[in-house]
Amino acid sequence: MKASNKESTPPQTEQPTATLCILQMTRFGDIIQTAQAIEELRTTHPQYRIILIARTQFAKPLDFLLRKNFDKVYHLDTKKIFNNSEINGIKNSLDCLNQFLGEISNEKIDVLINLSFSKSSSYLSSLIKSQHKIGTFFDLNNKIQINDKWSQLVYSTVMRGSLNPYSMVDIFKNIIGIKSPEKKSVSRIMTARNNTIIMHPFASQERKAWRAEKWVEVIYRTLKDNENFTIQIVGAKNEILKSQLITENPLLKTLGNRIQNLTGKTTLAELTMELKKAKLFVGHDSMVGHLAALSETTTLTISLGSVRPHETTPYHSFAYNISPRTKCFPCFPNDACSFNQCHHDIPYQIVTSSIKQLVDQKEINSEWLKLSVSSFHLSSVNFYRSGFHNGQMILERLIDNQIDTQDIFRNLYRITWSFIINNSEEKIPYPKLNNLTHKDLLDAMTGLQHLFELSEFGKKYSRYILEETSSETPSIARIKEYSKKIDEIDNLQAMVQRTSPGLAPIIDYFAVRKANLFGDNIVKLTESSYYAFEECAHLVSILFELIENTISEHKNGSNKATTRSDANK
Amino acid sequence: MDILKDDFNRELNRINDKIQNNSKLDEEDVKIILLSELSEEDLHESKQ
C-alpha cells in the first residue's frame, strides 16, 4: 500500500454490483487496519461500492488514506451531535442523529459489516437498513445478535484473553470474507530512504509505554552506535510534554542536533510521508506502527501492558516484535498494577542491538539473536518476526527454546479455527514441549474429553426434544425436562474452563454460538442447538487430536534423543 | 445543570422499564441508547 495525498480516488468500475457498508467506530489504529483489509477487497472485487461509517475525530485525519480505499466516508460527528446539549437537552442531539441516519438511508446497502464490537456500533448497526448484516447488532428486545461465525469468534475470544492467534487485519478480512492470495515477497529500495529512525515512545495508556528515562537510554545508545543516523520523535499534541522529558534529558544534550522532535507538529498525512522516507520505525503499540506498515517501513514494536502482539503488530512483511515473558503479560486494561514488571523485563540493550542490526540493512533471525544478544537479556523476552502463510500474517518466534503454553495453544487454535470456519489448512510445525507445557497439554486433554462428552449429551437431549416435538402427542413436561438438561450441560461446559483455562476460547465461542441460535420456533431452535453441539464436538475432537499428535511427537523426539545418548554410551 | 444528563436519565429509565416488562423497543428507544453510549465514549476519550 502506498500512502500519498496525490492518489485520491478509489478504482472505479462502471456499475457497482453491490454496496458494502463498513462500520468502524473505534480509534485510528483500527481504522488503518480496516483500510488495509479493504485494500485487498478492492483488488479482488473492484465491482463493489464500498462505503465507510466512522467517527469524525478518527476518520477525518486519515482522509488521505480512506479516500483511496472507500467510495464514500460518512462521518459521525459527536462534537456536532452534543454541541450545547447541556443546555439544549437531548432533542437537538436526536435531530442531528436523525439527519445523519437520513443521509445513510439514501444508500442502498446490500451488506452492512460492523467491525468495531463496541456497544455504540452495535446500536448504530441496528438502526441502519441493510439486506444483510455481519457483525454485532441489537434486536428490538435489546439482545445482541451475531450471526456470522468469525464475528462470534472475535466477540468471544479477542477481548477475553491472549489466545487469539490472528492479526486484527486478518480478523477483519475473515469477517468480510476476503480470501487473500499468498503474499508475494516485497522488495524495497532502502538506499532511496533517509538515514532516519522514527520513534514513537508513547502509547494511549501508561501501562503500554516505557517511562521517558528508558527511552533516553535507547536514543542515546542508538545515536552512539549509528553515527550517520538521526532520530525523529513523533507523537500527538497531547504528547508534547512527554517528548520534552526525553529531548531535554541531560544525557542527550550533546546529541541534540541529531534528534528532531516532531511531536505535535505533523498531520497524519505528513507523518505517513516521513515514515515512507525513514529506514526504521521503533515504538510501542500505536497507530504510528500501522502507518509505517503502509509503506513497508521496517517496524520494531515493543509490546507492554495489555497489548496482545499477535493481534496488533503492524501488518506487513517487515515487522518485528519484542514482548515480555512476564507471567501477567498481557494484562487487561483495568487490572490493577503498581509496579509494571513487564516494563522492566525488556532490557533496553536488546532494543538497541536490534536497531543497529536493522539499520545496517540486515534481518534479525534466531542465529543472530543467539550470537549477538546476551542470553541473560533474551531470557525475559519473546521476539517475533512477521511472516505470511495462506495470505494471512503469522508471528514467527525467533527464540524457539522458550515456547510457552499460550504460544502452543495459539498455534493449535489457529489450525482448528481455520479448518472449522474457513475450511482451510494451516501447516504449522509441531512445537517443542518442555515438562511444564507437556503437563498443561495433558490437563487440556482431560478438559477436552469432558467437553466432548458434554457435547454428545447436548446432541442427545436436542435430539430427544426434536423426537418429542414430532411425536403425535408431544409432552410439554418432557420437552421442559430435556431443555433443563441442556441448560445444565451449558453450565457444566463453563465449569470446565476453571480447570482448563487454555480451553476458554472454545467454551466462550460456544456460549456465544448457543446464544445466537437460528430459528423462530422450538423445532428450528433445537435443530440449531443440535448443530452447535455437533460443531463443538467436532472442534473438540480436532483440538484433542492435535494435542495428542503434539505429545506423540514430543515423546518420539525424547525417545530418539535417549536412543542416541544410549548409543553414544 | 446538565439538561442532557437529565434527559438521558429520564429516557433510559423509561427504556429500562420497557426491557423489564419484556416489551419490544422501538427505533426511537434505540437512538436514545445509542446517543447515551456515544456520549459516554466521548467522555472516556476526553480522559485519555
Interface residues (C-beta under 8 A of the other chain):
Chain A: Q57 L76 T78 I81 F82 S85 E86 I87 N88 G89 I90 K91 S93 L94 L97 N98 S118 K119 S120 Y123 L124 S126 L127 F138 L140 N141 N142 S204 Q205
Chain B: M1 D2 I3 L4 K5 D6 D7 F8 E11 I19 N22 K24 L25 D26 E27 V30 K31 I32 I33 L34 L35 E37 L38 S39 E41 D42 E45 Q48
